[in-house]
Amino acid sequence: MDISDLKEILRILEAQDITEFELEQDGVKLRVCRSSSAPAPSTGMGLTTLAPTAAAPPPALPPPPPAAEPAENGILVKSPIVGTFYRAADPNSPPFASIGDRVKVGQVLCIIEAMKLMNEIEAEVAGEIVKIHPENGQPVQYGDPLFTVRPA
């Protein structure tokens, strides 16, 4: 693997918003983790390279993010990660979504901050926001309800 291959891997990981990647090739293991403590100047990715090792079994894949699921008054949008729930990009900005707002598929509903990374949570269904479950700035767990959306 040469430096151009490594740069291309980093470009793809950043474009796809992938926070962790591991590759083993010809006895050399490469692990790339996005971190706030060791960012690379142009990519914001921290690099950790590991010396050649015996092949280890691949780590278990994390469970898929919870899909929106039916609730009694609409579709329940759940948190795909653990973090802090924010309704707006910053304290001076209007909220991404409020009760009564009509949203489209792919529209940003909120941000969940996890390990100093801001993760936009998008609507998986079009409809009207009928309930916002957590308070702004409240910690949320994987699978916690965020919004109830009445499908359009």
C-alpha positions as CSV (number, residue, x, y, z in Angstrom):
1,M,0.0,0.0,0.0
2,D,1.4,3.4,-0.9
3,I,0.7,6.9,0.2
4,S,-1.8,7.5,-2.7
5,D,-3.8,4.5,-1.6
6,L,-3.9,5.7,1.9
7,K,-5.0,9.2,0.9
8,E,-7.8,7.7,-1.2
9,I,-9.0,5.5,1.7
10,L,-9.0,8.6,4.0
11,R,-10.9,10.6,1.3
12,I,-13.6,7.9,1.0
13,L,-13.9,7.5,4.8
14,E,-14.4,11.2,5.3
15,A,-16.9,11.5,2.4
16,Q,-18.9,8.6,3.7
17,D,-18.7,9.9,7.3
18,I,-17.2,6.6,8.5
19,T,-15.6,7.0,12.0
20,E,-13.6,3.7,12.1
21,F,-12.0,1.5,9.5
22,E,-9.6,-1.5,9.7
23,L,-7.8,-3.2,6.8
24,E,-5.3,-6.1,6.9
25,Q,-3.2,-6.7,3.8
26,D,0.0,-8.6,3.3
27,G,0.5,-9.0,7.1
28,V,0.1,-5.3,7.8
29,K,-2.9,-4.0,9.7
30,L,-4.1,-0.5,9.2
31,R,-6.7,1.0,11.5
32,V,-8.2,4.5,11.0
33,C,-10.2,6.2,13.7
34,R,-11.8,9.6,13.7
35,S,-10.8,11.2,16.9
36,S,-10.5,14.7,18.4
37,S,-7.2,14.0,20.1
38,A,-5.0,13.3,17.0
39,P,-6.5,14.8,13.9
40,A,-4.6,14.8,10.6
41,P,-4.3,18.4,9.3
42,S,-6.5,18.0,6.2
43,T,-8.8,15.1,7.0
44,G,-9.8,15.4,10.6
45,M,-9.0,11.7,10.9
46,G,-6.6,10.2,13.5
47,L,-4.4,7.4,12.3
48,T,-3.2,4.4,14.2
49,T,-1.1,1.8,12.3
50,L,-0.4,-1.6,13.8
51,A,2.6,-3.8,13.2
52,P,2.1,-7.1,11.3
53,T,0.1,-9.5,13.5
54,A,-1.4,-12.9,13.3
55,A,-4.8,-12.8,11.7
56,A,-7.5,-12.1,14.3
57,P,-11.2,-12.7,13.8
58,P,-12.9,-9.6,12.6
59,P,-14.8,-7.6,15.2
60,A,-18.6,-8.1,15.4
61,L,-20.5,-5.5,13.4
62,P,-22.5,-3.0,15.4
63,P,-26.3,-3.5,15.2
64,P,-28.0,-1.5,12.5
65,P,-29.5,1.8,13.6
66,P,-33.1,1.4,14.8
67,A,-35.5,2.1,12.0
68,A,-38.6,4.3,12.5
69,E,-41.3,2.2,13.9
70,P,-45.1,2.6,14.3
71,A,-46.3,4.4,17.4
72,E,-49.9,5.0,18.4
73,N,-50.0,8.5,16.9
74,G,-47.5,8.0,14.1
75,I,-44.0,6.7,13.3
76,L,-41.5,6.7,16.1
77,V,-38.0,7.9,15.1
78,K,-35.4,6.5,17.5
79,S,-31.8,7.4,18.3
80,P,-29.3,5.4,16.3
81,I,-26.5,6.3,18.8
82,V,-25.7,7.4,22.3
83,G,-25.0,11.1,22.8
84,T,-26.5,14.5,23.5
85,F,-29.7,15.6,21.7
86,Y,-29.7,19.1,20.2
87,R,-32.7,20.6,18.3
88,A,-30.6,23.2,16.5
89,A,-27.1,23.6,15.1
90,D,-26.2,26.2,17.8
91,P,-28.0,28.0,20.6
92,N,-28.7,31.1,18.3
93,S,-30.2,29.0,15.4
94,P,-33.8,28.0,15.0
95,P,-34.6,24.4,15.7
96,F,-34.4,21.9,12.8
97,A,-38.0,20.7,13.5
98,S,-40.8,21.7,15.8
99,I,-44.1,20.2,16.7
100,G,-46.5,20.8,13.8
101,D,-43.8,21.1,11.2
102,R,-44.1,19.1,8.0
103,V,-40.9,17.2,7.2
104,K,-39.7,15.4,4.1
105,V,-37.6,12.2,3.9
106,G,-34.0,13.1,4.4
107,Q,-34.7,16.4,6.2
108,V,-32.5,17.0,9.3
109,L,-34.6,16.7,12.5
110,C,-31.9,17.1,15.1
111,I,-28.2,16.6,15.9
112,I,-26.8,14.1,18.3
113,E,-23.4,14.9,19.6
114,A,-21.3,11.8,20.3
115,M,-17.6,11.9,21.1
116,K,-17.4,15.5,19.9
117,L,-18.9,14.6,16.5
118,M,-22.1,16.1,15.4
119,N,-24.4,13.5,13.8
120,E,-27.4,14.8,11.9
121,I,-30.5,12.7,12.3
122,E,-32.7,12.7,9.2
123,A,-36.4,12.0,8.8
124,E,-37.0,8.5,7.4
125,V,-40.7,9.3,6.6
126,A,-42.5,12.3,5.3
127,G,-45.2,13.8,7.6
128,E,-45.9,16.1,10.5
129,I,-44.0,16.2,13.8
130,V,-46.5,15.4,16.5
131,K,-44.1,15.0,19.5
132,I,-40.5,15.7,20.4
133,H,-39.5,13.3,23.1
134,P,-36.2,14.5,24.6
135,E,-35.4,18.0,25.9
136,N,-32.7,20.1,24.1
137,G,-29.3,19.2,25.6
138,Q,-30.6,15.9,27.1
139,P,-28.5,12.8,26.9
140,V,-30.1,10.0,24.8
141,Q,-29.3,6.3,24.5
142,Y,-29.3,4.0,21.5
143,G,-33.0,3.3,20.7
144,D,-34.5,6.1,22.7
145,P,-37.5,7.8,21.0
146,L,-36.6,11.2,19.5
147,F,-39.7,12.2,17.4
148,T,-43.1,10.9,16.6
149,V,-44.0,11.7,13.0
150,R,-47.6,11.3,11.6
151,P,-47.1,10.1,8.0
152,A,-48.3,12.3,5.2
